Amino acid sequence: MKNQKFAVDTELEIELNTKIIELKKYTWLINAKNCLLMAIFLLVAFAAQSQSLSDIQNLKVDDLSDAQIEQLVKRAESNGLTTNQLTALARERGMPALEAAKLSRRISELQMTAMPQSGSQDGSGGRTINGFQETDMFDSIRRSDPYYDLTLKQKKIFGFKLFHNRDLNFNPSLNIPTPMSYVIGSGDQLLLDVYGASQQSYDLNVSPEGRVFIPNVGPIQVGGSSIEAASSRIKTALGRIYSGMNGSNPNTFIQLRLGNIRSIKVSMVGELTKPGTYTLPSFATVFNGLFAAGGPNENGAFRNVQVYRDNRLVATVDIYEFLSRGIQSSNITLQDNDVVIVPPVSTRIEIVGPVRREGLFEVKPSESLDDILVYTGGFTSMAYKDRITVRRIENNQRKVVDVPSGEFGTFSPKDGDEILIGEALDRFSNRVQVTGSVTRPGEYSLDESGLTVKGLVEKAQGLKPEAFSTRATLYRTSSDLTLAAESLNLKGILNGTSPDVPLKNEDLLFVPSRYDIQEEYYVKISGEINYPGTYPFASDMTVGDLILRSGGLLKSATNSSIEIARRVRDASSGKIAEIETLSIDPNLELTDEERNQPLQPFDHVFIRRSPGFEREQLISIQGEVTYPGDFAIAAANERISDVIKRAGGVTQYAYPKGASLIRRTVYFKGPTDEELRNQALKDIRSNLDPETNRNSNEAEELLFDRIDKKLAQNELVRLEREQAEQKRKLFAIAPAFDTLRQDSTITSMRLKEQDFVGINLEYILTHPGSEEDLILLEGDIIQIPKELQTVRMVGEVLLPTTARYSKKNNLRNYISKAGGFTEEARRGKTYVVYANGDAKRTHHFLGLRFYPELEPGAEIVVPKKPVRSRMSPATWIGIASSMATVAILVQTIVNNSKNP
């Protein structure tokens, strides 16, 4: 739709503004003034749109230029719509599905064209806000495409781009020698030089009457004359005062030059992009005028541009002659008051197919198909040149005309013809192929003398060592283009024991590899090994070879009782796997036992942990002991009293009653053995780094390189494992629904990694080995505070605070010091948390409350009453109505029983 303007869509504006008001209602409450101004601004902006989305359903996407698509996208974005929503809106408003698909494709193409350069930074770019640069995604397209403003149809018209290329300038050059054919007119400046025996220069201006005035000579008529004619006339006039200018041997000469040239007015009318009257330099030609007027429009003729002068046709310009052959003999110099007329195009055809230049072409009545093909640049190598198909409208209906190559010179196209050029068939006339395990697979020619299977293999320089020559397959294309397969004994053909097979066109010989027809063999190793995983199987591989391949044993590994799980060959036996056990030399020397038990494909080797190996387990003692810090657990049955004794016992300021134990739960996610080993390697590497430490010797440098390589390999293994885990989670079936996970409080309590364990340290120290004296576990933290002298009140009290501990005060006294209970307090559920982590609740007996006793460091917790929903009046009315209904039913039943 050419130069399409969209009407203002009032309904859309009101709907969008309503949504904006709903989304920003809370902001309006905060700053109503600013929001009101913003709403007014949006209304003005919507009203100012010269083009809206109301008529989007009537768009013809092929008639829109890239610039119009850009305006449409920007208008949608200003209305809060994305490109996908814009396409959906078009479909909702009745745009055909085909046009909607074209619109989406055009927008995507523009975005993809702009995307590669959207991230480039230009020092003179857009505005910056808080360090961010505002860019326009369409700027790069405008800069790169000189025909950005043209529609698809305009780009297809041959010659249309000539006058719309911003990089092309048709302005006439004024720095040229004075052309002798230049016609002098009013306003021109003539520079007259007399040289030879006499020297004189004259600066002459042509008067409106067409005369120049020469001192001592008088006026001379030069208007309407060419430079050559005016020079002759002036020479005759000057001969009266310069005698040396005449005769057979003159010694005085003249030269007439143009100085400042005049301007002329030319009328550009007809089918032009910007018709009108233009002021041009007097050197301007027809092309200069066409460029100033924007060139012919979509309906303008390119081959019949007419120039009228004094009501007479003086020239007819064919732009195609200039574009195809560089001929511009008809591109005459314009004169004042000339009229350039671009009539409508009379005959235009479209050429589609494998030519150098597709598009719409204007045709003269005398031109044939051969002449038109010159403008296309000729056929491409893929074109089918024997015949051309022409679609034509004739007698109010379409018809197809076949034009053989012999008639290209006599066939005359008509207006509206669509010339379709076919492509060469994607078929080969003498091709055979060989693929698979040959030295040089690929395509080969089938000569006239013929080619056999053996000859083809020889052309491919023979078979590869892994080729499975017992059987090969020859795939053939039948006459009906169906596929047929023929099995061959390739080994017999090559050694001459089987007859050779002649090949036909499009035969394909497939030579399989032994590896293509068998499963890839592998072995696995897991357990106490540096790099557990799956490794390729090799013949005669032993367990020791696999251990070396996987990085060697860990210090925690045992060299005995190594298990090998092997696939069962006989499923009827009921076994799932065959288990074999062997021992290897600690130094990995090859033993007879290992040599006699080679691995087989798909074996899984398990390296067990040594029974006597234990990694150190640490606990921590914090607070009032003589030697606080980390301690290693010495024995599996070491208790709290034992490690307190190793720490030098408690100090005189310790408060044993307040001691607590922090223990890891089953949800504790500590570092794995592998992570601990990696961390140890990282620490060693950090201490050996030559950039941050002292100069190292050769042994330390070699150790640093080894550790660096191991850490890099471990990091690669970790990344691969994480990727595999992500894929597993992505495709895993969702777990069963867990109702407990709905409660965030229960979830956080259940998944805690550490818990407080209440201990009685006073009793433990006086009764070591008792039930109170717990056996220590890795990660335990024993906290022994100083003597505590306060009690804390939290929860539903008026003033949560901390008060000094006194044996005289009970729980109610401390609640009073906190201002008492609040209205929401659940007094009967008050409980006390002691310094060692134990807790006691309030007991009830015969309506009496017995609060727990207090100790230094205790914390009184008053919970809140649960929220109870009150019944609304409607609920009460519903209950009353139900009861009334029940009463009526009972009364009815009673009455019926009395009156049977």
N, C-alpha and C positions, 0 to 999 in steps of 0.2 A: 504494500500500500504506500504509494509515493507521497512523501511529505505529509505523513499522517499526523494529525494532532488529536490528542485525547481530550474529551470533555471532562469537567470536574465532577467527580462522583461524590455527591453530598452524603448519600447514605453510608458509603464507606468511611468518609471523614467522621461522621457522627459515631459510627460503631467503634472506630479506632480510638476516638477521644474518650468514649465511655469506658473502654477497657483501660486506658491510661489512668482515668480518674479512679477506677476501682483498685488498680494495682498500687496507686500512690495515696490511698486515703489516709494511711497512718502518717505518711510524711506531711500531708496537708495539715493534720492535727498539730504537728510540731511547728511548721512554718507555713501557715496558710497564705501569707502574702506572696512568698516566692513561688509557691505552686500555682497560684492564680495567674501570676505573670507568665509562668511557663505554659499554662494552658492557653492563654491569649496568644502567646508566640506560636504555639503549634497550630492554632486555628488560622492565624494569618499565613503561616507557611503553607498549610494545606490549600488555602484559598488562592494563594499566589501561584500554585502549580498550573503551568500552561498545558500540561499534558498529564493525565491521570490514568488510572487502571480501569475506568468504567467500560471502555470499548475494547478491552483486551481480547474478547472472544472473536472480534472481527479482524484481528491481525492476520496478515499474510507474511509469514516469517521470511520468505525468500525476498520480499520487497523491502526489508529493513536492512539498513547498513549497520556496521559494527557500532557506529556512533549512536544510532537510535537504540540498539540493544543496550548499550551502556546507559543511556538516559532511562530506559525502562527499569534496569536493575537498580540504579540509584534511587529512582522514585519509589520502588518497592521497599528498599532498605530504609528510606526516610519515613515510610509508613509502618515500619516495624516488621516487614515481611522478609523472610529468607528466600533464596532462589528456588528452593523446593516448594515453599509455600506459594511463591508466585506462580509456578507451573500448576500447582493444585488449584489455585484461584482461577486460573484461566480455564481449566477443565470444568470447574463448578459453574462458570459463567457461560459455558456452551462452546468453548473452543474445540474444534475437532481433535481427535486423538493424534492424528498425523501431524497437525500443526503444533500441538503441545509437545510432541516428541522432538520436532525440529527446534522449537524454542529452547527446550532443555539442552539439546545438543549444541546449539549456538552459544548459549551461556557457558556451558562446560568448556567449549573450545576457547572462548575468550579468557576464562579463568586459568586454563592450563597454559595459554600463551603468556599470560601475565605472571604466573607463579614463579618461573625460574629467576626472574629479575626482581621479584617483589622484595627479596631480602637484601638487595644491593643497597649500599649506603652512598648517598651523594652529598657532598659537602654543601651544595646549594639546594638541597631538597626542600621538603615541606616543613610546616611548622612543627616545633618540638614542644611537648608538654611533659614536664617532670622527667626529662631524659628520654622520652619516646618520640619517634619521628612519625609524623602523619604522612602516609603515602597513599597514592591512588593506584589501585591494581590495574587500571586501564592506561596509565601513563606510558608503560613500556610498550604497549601495543601501538599507541599513537606514534611513539618515536620510531618504532621498527617498521610499521606498515604505512607507506606513503598514500595508500588508497583506503585508509581506515573509514572515510566517510561514504564510501560507495556501497551500494547494495550488491547482492550476489548477481543480479541480472546485469547491472551496470558493469561489473567486472568482467562479465562474459562477452560484452559487445567489443568487437575488435576495433581498436583505435580510441575507445572511450578513455582509457587511462592516460592517453597522451597529454590531454589538457587538464588532468587532475593530479599530476605528479608534482608534489611540493618540492622535489629535488630538481625539477626541470624548469628552466627559465627561458621564455621566448622573447624577452625584452630585446629590441634591436640594439646592435652595437653602434655607438656613435664615433668610435675611434677607428674609423676606416678611411681610406683615401676617397676623395670626392668622386662619386660615380659620374661618368660623362653623360649617362642617360637621365640623371636626376632632373626633374622638372621644377624649375624655379617658381616660387610663388610669393605672395605678399607676406612680409615678415622675415624672410630669409636675410642673412647677413653674408655678403659676398666680399671676399678678400682678393683684390686685384694687385698683382705684382708686375711692374715693368722693369726689365733687366736687359743688360747688354750695353750698347753705347749710352743709353740713358737709364737712370735709376729712379724709380718712383713707386710708392705703395699707396693704395687707396682702400679705405674701409667704406663699403657701400651697403646701404640698407634698402631693400626693395620696398617701395611705397605701396599703399593699398591699390594704386592704379597699375602696379606691375612695372614701375620704372625705377632706374637708379640714376643719380645725378653725379656726373664726373666734372670736376672743376675745369674750366676752359674748354669743355666739350659740350656740356649740357645734358639734358635727360635722354636716357636710352631705354627703349622698351625691351624688357627681358622676361616679364611675367608670362608663364605658359610655355616658355622655351626650355630646352634642355641645356645643361652646362656647355655642351659642345656647340650648340647653336648660339647661345649667348656669348661665348668666347669669340666666335667669328664676327658677330655683330659689333661687339665692343672693339675688336681689333680694327675693323673698318672705320669706326668713329675716331679712334685714337690715331689712325694713320694721317689725319689731317694736321696733327700737331707734332707727331714724331715721324719725320721723313724716312728715318732708317728702318721703319717697320714695313715699308712697301718695297717693291722691286724684286728682282730675281735673286739678289744677295742681301737679304735684310741683316742688319746688325742690332736690331732692337726687337725684343720678344715680350710676350705677356703670358701670365699664368693666372687663371681664375679658380679660386678655391671657395669652398663653403666655410663660413664661420659658425655662428650660432644658427641652428636650424629652427624652423618654425614648428608649430603644433597644428595638427589637422583634426577635424571632427569627422568620425566615421559612424554611421548607423549600423548596428548589428541587430538584425531582426530575424524572426523565424523560430525554428525549434532549437533554441539555445538555452543553456543553463541560466544565464543572466543577460537577457537581451537589453538593449538600450543604446544610447549615443555615447561614444567614448572619445576622449581626447588622447591622441597618440602622436608620437614623433613622426615627422614627415618621412623618416626612413622606414616606417612600419610596413610590414607586409600583411597578407591575408592571415597567415598563421599567427602573427602578433595580435591581430584583432580577435581571432577566435580564442586565443589564450586569455585575453582580457575579459571576454564574455563567457568564460568557463567552458567553451567548446560546445558541440552539439549535445542535446539532452538524449534521453532514451529513445525518443521518436525522431530525432534529427538524422538527416542524411549526411554521410561522410564522403560520398563520392560525387556530389552534385552541388558543391558550395558555389553560389553565384555572386559575382561582383558586378554591380551596375554603376555606371558613371555617365552623368548627363542623360539619364533615362535610357542608356544603351547597355546591353550585356557585353562586358569587355573581357571577362575571364570566367572559366568554370574550373574549380579546384577539386582534384581527386586526392583526398588525404591518403588513401590506400597506396597510391603511386609513391608517395613519400615514405610510408612505413615499410613497404616491401622492396622498393627498388632505389629509394633515395632520390627520386626524380621530383623536382619542385619548379619545373619550368613555368607552371601556371600560378605559382605563388608570387604574384606581381606585387609591386610597391603600391600602397594605397595613396589616394589623393584626397584632398579636402572635399567633404560632402559625398564621398563614396558610400554606397549602400551594399552591405554584405548580407545576403539572404541564405539561410539554411532551411531548405524545404523539408517536409516530412519524408521519411524513408519510404521508398516504394516497394522494394523487394529485399527481404531479409530472410536468411536461412540459418539453421543451426547445424553444426557438425559435431558429432559425438563419436568418440572412439579413439583408437591409438594413432593420433596425429600429433605433430609437435606442438600445435596450439589449437585447443578446442575453443568453441565459443560461437557467438552470433556474428554472421558476416553479411554485409550488404552486397548485392549482386546487380550488375548492370545487365540490361536486356541482351547484349551481344556476348556475354561471357558464358563459357561452358564450365563443366565440372573441373576440368584440368586447370582452368584459370583460377578457380576458387581455391583449389588445393595449394596453389602457390602461396596464398595468404596464410594458410595453416602451417606453413613450413614443411609440408610433405608428410608422408607416412613415417611412422616409427618402425623399428625392426619387428615389432610384434603384430603389425597390421596384416590383415588378409586383403591382398591387393587385387584379387581376381574379380571381385564383385562387391558392389556397394548397394545397400538397401536404402530406399528413400520413402519416408512416410509423407503423404501429401493429402491435403484436403481438396476434394474435387466433387462438385455436384452435391454440396452440403453433407458430405460424408468423407470418412477417411479411407485411404487406399494405400497400398504398398506397391512400389515400383522397384524392380530389380534392374540394376545398371551394370552390365559386364564391363570389364576393363577396356575392351575395344571401343566402347561408346562414350568414354569419359570426355573425349574431345568434342563430341557433338551434343551431349545431353545438356539441356538448359534448365537450371533450377528455377522454381517458381516461389513466390512469396509464401512463407510459412512452412516450407519444406524442412523436414528433419532428416538429415543425412547420417545414417548409422554405418560406421565402419567396423567390421568384425575383426576378431583377433585370430591369429594363427592357432591351430589346434595344439593343445598341450600334450602332444604325443611324439614318440620317436619312431623313426622308420628303420633304424638299424642299431638298436641298443640292446645289449645284454649286460647283466649285472652279476657280481659275485660278492657275497657278504659272509661274515663269520671269520673262522680261523684260517685266513690266507694272509700272505705277507702284504699284499697290496689290494685290499678290497675296493670296489668302486664300479664305475661304468666302463664298458669297452664296446668298440664298434664291431658290428657283424658285417664282415666283408662279403663281397659277391662270391668269393670262392668258398665261403662257409666257415663255420667254426664249431668245434666239438667241445665237450666238457673237459677233456684232457687239455686241449689247446687253451681254453679259458683259464684253467688252473696254472698253466705254464705262463700265460700272459700276466697273471697275478703273482708271479715269481714263487709259486709253490705254496705248500701248506705250512702252517706254524707247527711247532713241536707238540702243542697241546690239542691239535685237531683230532676230532673223533671221525676217522676216515672210514669206519666200518659202514656207516650209513650217512648219506647226505640227501637233501631234498631239492628237487628242481621244480620251481614254481613257474607255471606257464599261463599265458593269457590266451584264452580260447578266442575263436572268431566272434563269439557273441559277447566278448569282454568279461566273461566269467573266469574265475581263478581255478586252475587245476594244479594238482601236485603229483609228482612222480618220484618214487623212492629210487635211489641209486646206490650201488656198491662202489663207492668212490675209490676205495683201496684196490678193488679188482680192476677198475677202469685204468688207474694209474700204472698198475704193474702188468696190464695186458691180459689178465685172466678173464675179464668181463668185457663185453662189447662196448665201444665208445658210443656216446649219444650225440647226434647233431643238434645244434642249438637253433632256435627260432627267435624272431624279433620279440623283445620284451621278456625273454627268459631270465629268471633270477635263480642262481645257484646258491644255496645256503649250506655252508660247511660248519657244523656245530663244534663247540669246544667241549672237552671232557668236563670242564668245570660248569658248563651251562646245563648239563644233564644230571648233576648230582648236587646234593646239599653241601653247603660250605661246612667244613669240619672245624670244630673249635673245642677247647677245654676251658673249664672254669676253676678258679681257686678263690677261697674265702677263708676268713679267720684271721689269725695273727700273722699277717703278711703286710708288707709295706704298701703294695698297690693291688688289692684284691680286684678281681674282675674276670672278664672273658678274653681269652687269647687264642690266636690261630693254632690249629693242630699241626704238628710236624711228625713225620714218620720217625719211629724209634725214640720219641720224646719220653723222658722219664720225669718223675716227680721233682727231682733236683733241677732239671732243666726248666721246668715251669716255675719253680721257686726263684731261680735266678732271673727269669723273664719278668717276674712280678716284683722285683726289687729286693728280694731277700726276706728272711725271717725277722720278726721283731724279737726283742729281748724277752718278751713275755711268752714266746712260742716254745712248744716242746718239739723235739726232733723225733720223738717216738709217738706211737699211736696216731699216725696220720691215716685218715680215712679217705678211701676213694669210692665214690658212688658211681656205679656204671649202669648204663641202660640195659634192661633185660631184653634178650633176643627172643626168648620163648615165652610168650604171654600165657600159655596154658599152664605154666608152673605155678601161677598165683603170686609170683614175686613182683614187686614194684621196682626194686633196684637191687643190684648185686653190690655188696659192701666188702671191700678188701682193706686190710690194715697192713701197714708196713712202717719201718723205722728207717731213718736216713742218718748219715754221719753228721755230727754237729758241725763239722767244718765243710760240709757239702762235698766231701770226697765220694766218688762213685763206688758203691759197694755192690757185691754180687746180688744181694736182695733187691736193691733198686734196679739193677740191670735186668733182672729176671722178671720184673713187673713193669713193663713199659705201659705208657698211657695209651688209651684208645680214644677214638673220636667221641666227643660229648661227655667225657669223664668230668666229674666234679670233685676236686680235692679240698678237704677240710683240714686246716692247720689249727690244732687245739691249743688252748692256753696251758702253760705249765702249772701243775698243781701247787707248786711251792712259790709261785710268783704273786706278789701283791704290791700294788702301787701304794706309796705313802698316803695316808688319810689324815687330814688336818682338822683340828677343832680350835676354837678360840676362847680365851678367857679374858674378859674385860672387867675393869673396875678394881675393887679393893683386894688385890692379891699382891704378894711380894714381887712376882715376876709375871706381869700380864703379857699376853701376846698369843701367837699361834703355837700349838703343840701337836706333834705327831702321835697318833694312837699307837701305843706300844704293843698291845695284844687285843685279840678279838673280844675279851671279856673285861677290858679296862673300864672302870666306873668313874663317877664324878669325884668321889673321895680320892681316888688314885691320882688323878690329874691335878686336883687342888693341892695335894701333897707335893707333886712335882713343881708346882708353881710357887712353892714356899709357904703355902698356907695363907689364910686371910689376914689382913692387917688389923690393927687395933681400931680403925675407923670403919670397918666393914659392918654392914647391916645384913646378916645372913638371912633374916626372915624375908627380906625384900629380894633375895636372889631369884633369878629366873633362867630358864633354859629355852633358847630359840632353836627349833629343829625343822629341818627340811621336810616338806610333804612329798607325796608321790608325784605331785605336779611340778616339782622343782626341775628346771631345765638347766642343768649344769653343763659344763663343757665335756664333750666326748673325749675318749682316749686319743682319737685322731687329732682333735683340736688342741689337746694338751701337748701332743708331740709337735704339732706345727708351731704352737706358741713357744715351746722350748727352742725350736730351730730359729725362730724369729729373734728371740733374745740373744742366742749365740751370734747370729748374723749381725745384730745391732752392736754387740760388743767387739766384733771383728771388723766393722766397717772402717776402711782406711780414711774416709772423709771426716769422720767424727772422733776417731781414736788415734792412739799413738801409731807410729810406724810398726808394721807387722813383718815377721820373717816369712820365708817361703812356705813353710808348713801351714802357717795361719792363712796365707793368701790362698793356697790350694783348698783349705777347709772352707774358707769364705765362698769360693766359687762353687764348691760342691753343694753347700747349703743353699746358695742362691738358686741353683738349678733345681734342687729338690722342692724348694718353696714355689718356684714357678710351675713345676709339674703338679704339685698338690693343688695350687690355685686353679689350674686348668681342669683337674679332676672334679674339684668342688663346683665349678661353674657348670660342667656337664651334668653333675648330679642334680643341681638346682633346676636346670632346664628340664631334665627328665621328671623331676617332682612337680614342676609347674604343669607339664603336659598331663601327668597323672591326675592332678587335681582338676584340670580343665575338663577331662573326659570321664572323671569318676562319677559314679552314681551318687546322688545326694543321700546323705545319711538319714537314718530314721528320725522322725520328729521327736525332739526331746522337750517335754513340757517344762522341765526344770530350767531350761535355758531362757524361758520367757521372763523369769524373775531375775533381774540384774543383781539384786542383793545376794540371792542364793548362789548365783553363778560366780560372783566375785569371792564369796566365802568358800565355795567348793573348790575353786581353782587357785586358791592361795598357795604360793610356793613355800611359805614359812609359817609356822604356828608357834604361839607361846605355850610352853609346858610348865605348869606350876610345880615347883620343887620345894621341899622343906630342908634347906641347907643345914640348919642347926641340927636337925635329927640325923642327917647324912653324915656330918662330921663326927658326931658322937656314936653313931652306929654304922660304921663302914661295912659295906657288903650287904646291907639290908635291902628290903624291897624298894625303899625310897631311893636307894643309891642306884640310879639308872646306869645301864651300860651305854657308853658313848657311841655315837655314829658320826660318820664323816659330815663335816659342815656344821656340827653343833656349836652354839655360841652360849657360853655361860656368862651371865651378867651379874656382878656383885656390886650393888650400889653402896654409897656411904649411908650413914644413919639418917633416915628420913624423919622429918618433924612436921609434916603437913598432911592435910586431908583435902581432897578436891571434890567439889560438887558440880555436876554437869547435868544437862537434860532440862526437864521441865521444872526449873526453879526460877524465881524472879531475878536473882542476881547470881549467875554461875561464877564461882570464885574459888579460891584456895584459902583454907584457914589453918591455923596452927593446931597441931595435934595435942590433945589432952586426954588423959585416961578418965577424967571426970565426965567428959561429954559423950553422949550417945548420938545415935544417928539423927534423932529429932532435933537435938541441939544444933548440930551442924546444918540441918535444913533451915533452921531458924536464922542462922548466921547468913545463909544465902537468900534471905527474904521470904522463905516459905515456898510452898508448892504453888504452881500456876493453876489456872482453871482447867487446863488440858492435861494436867499431871495424872498419871495412873499410879496412885500411891501404893496400892497393894502389890504392885510388881517392881517396887524399888529394889535394886540389888547393889552389892558392893564388889568391886574388883580390887584385889589386894596387890601389893607390890610385886609378888612373885608370879602373878598371872592367874591365880585362882579367883573364883567368884562364888558368892553366896547370895541367895535370894531371901526375900521376906517370907516368913511362915505365918500361917493363919491357924488359930485354934479357938473354937467357940466364939467366933466373931472378933477375936482379939488378934492384933498384929504383933509379931515378934521380929523386930528388925535385927539384922546381923550385927555382930560386934565389929568394932573398928580397930585398925592397927595403923601405925605410921606408914605414910605413903599410899593409903587406900584411896579409892575413887568411888564416890557415891553417884550412881546413875539412876535418874528418875525418867522412865519412859513416858511416851505420849499416848493418850487415849486413841484407840482406833477411830477413824472417821466413819460415822454412821449416817447413811442417807435418810433424811426425813421424808415421810410420805407427803406428797403434794395434796392440795384440796381435791384435785381430780381423782387421785387414788382413793381418798376417803369417800368421795361420792360414789365411786365404783364399788367399794366394799359395802357401803350402805345399800346400794341398789341390789347387790347380790343377796345380802341378808334379807331384804324385803321380799325378793323373789322367792327365797327359800321359805320364808314365813308364809307367804301366800300358798305355796305348794303344800306345806304341812297342814295349813288350815283347810285346804281343799280335800286332802286325804282324810283328815279327821271328820269333816262333814260327810264325806262319802261313806265312811265306816258307820256313822250313826244312822244314815238313811240308806240301808241296803236295797 
